[in-house]
Structures are given as structure tokens and as C-alpha cells.
């Protein structure tokens, strides 16, 4: 079940909404490409914050995930109104850990702290 869910999430993230040609290699979608499947909307960003597209949320938590040698790094960033400061945390997930469970724990902890 976990592998199926992980594969579905990966397919949603890399799918650009067009039907690929037979035997054609898969290409990464264009920057800020949006794919909607049911109630899930995915926005693929190249990391540049000056893009005019995007959702303007009042108080978001921004997550950036990067695969690195030996595991995965997850950066979480949000604004703390009580302390009037930007809160940035880096989380390191090793190759030995389950990536989907670890990301779920990180998201839960950040939501609880906020």
C-alpha cells in the first residue's frame, strides 16, 4: 500500500497532464506547471520566488525537498507572528529511513509547532 501511494504521488508530481507518445522518454514538466487530479493540485516550482504565478496564502509553511548524497534534505520555512521572525528548519532523512513516513512526521511536527 505504501509503495503504491508513493508511486502515485511521484506520478502526480512529474506528470504534466499531457499524454506521452509511445516509446518517448519522459521529460520534466515546465517551470510552475500545475496538474490537478480530483481535489489535489500540485505546483512544480524551479525554486525562484519571483514568479508571478502561484497561490497567495495568508500564512503558509513552505517545504523544499532536495535529494542529496546519502539521503534527503527537507527545509521548512514559516513566519512566526508572535516572535516576529522567520522560522527555518532543516531536516535530514537518511537512506535507511522511510522517506514518506519521515516527511509525514516533519509536516505534522511543523503544523503542531505553528
C-alpha positions in Angstrom: 0.0 0.0 0.0 2.8 2.4 0.9 4.7 1.8 -2.3 1.5 2.2 -4.3 0.8 5.6 -2.6 4.4 6.7 -3.1 4.3 5.8 -6.8 1.0 7.7 -7.2 2.5 10.8 -5.6 5.6 10.7 -7.8 3.4 10.3 -10.9 1.3 13.3 -9.8 4.4 15.4 -9.2 6.1 14.6 -12.6 3.0 14.4 -14.8 2.4 17.5 -17.0 -1.2 16.5 -17.9 -0.4 15.5 -21.5 -0.5 12.1 -22.9 3.1 10.9 -23.7 3.9 9.5 -27.1 4.6 5.8 -27.2 8.3 5.0 -26.5 9.0 8.7 -25.9 11.2 9.5 -22.9 9.5 11.2 -20.0 10.6 14.9 -19.7 10.3 17.1 -16.7 7.4 19.5 -17.0 7.9 23.2 -17.5 8.5 25.5 -14.6 5.5 26.2 -12.4 3.4 23.7 -14.2 0.2 22.8 -12.5 -1.6 19.4 -12.5 -5.0 18.9 -11.0 -6.3 15.4 -10.2 -9.6 15.4 -8.3 -9.0 17.7 -5.3 -5.2 17.5 -5.4 -3.4 20.4 -7.1 0.3 20.2 -7.5 2.6 23.1 -8.4 6.1 22.3 -9.6 8.4 25.2 -8.9 12.0 25.7 -10.0 12.9 27.5 -6.8 12.6 31.1 -8.0 10.3 33.1 -5.8 9.9 36.0 -8.3 7.5 34.1 -10.5 4.1 35.9 -10.9 2.2 32.6 -10.7 1.2 30.9 -7.5 -1.3 30.8 -4.7 -1.2 33.8 -2.3 -1.9 32.1 1.1 -2.1 34.3 4.3 0.2 32.1 6.5 1.8 29.2 4.6 4.5 26.7 5.6 6.9 26.4 2.7 8.6 23.0 2.3 11.6 22.4 -0.1 12.8 18.8 -0.6 16.2 18.0 -2.2 17.7 14.6 -2.8 21.4 14.7 -1.7 24.2 12.1 -1.4 23.2 9.8 1.4 19.6 10.8 1.8 17.2 13.7 1.5 17.1 17.2 3.0 13.8 18.9 3.8 13.7 22.6 4.6 10.6 24.1 6.3 10.1 27.8 6.5 7.3 29.9 8.0 6.7 33.2 9.7 6.2 33.3 13.5 3.9 36.2 14.2 4.4 36.0 18.0 8.2 36.4 17.8 8.1 38.4 14.6 10.7 36.3 12.9 11.2 33.8 10.0 11.5 30.2 11.3 13.7 28.0 9.1 14.5 24.4 9.9 16.5 21.8 8.0 15.6 18.1 8.4 17.9 15.3 7.2 16.4 12.0 6.2 19.0 9.2 5.7 18.7 6.5 3.2 17.9 4.0 5.9 14.7 5.8 6.9 11.4 5.6 5.2 11.0 8.8 3.2 7.2 9.0 3.2 6.9 8.4 6.9 9.6 10.9 7.7 8.1 13.6 5.6 4.7 12.9 7.2 6.3 13.3 10.7 8.0 16.5 9.7 4.8 18.1 8.3 2.9 17.0 11.4 5.5 18.5 13.8 5.7 21.8 11.9 1.9 22.1 11.9 1.8 21.4 15.7 4.6 24.0 16.4 2.9 26.6 14.3 
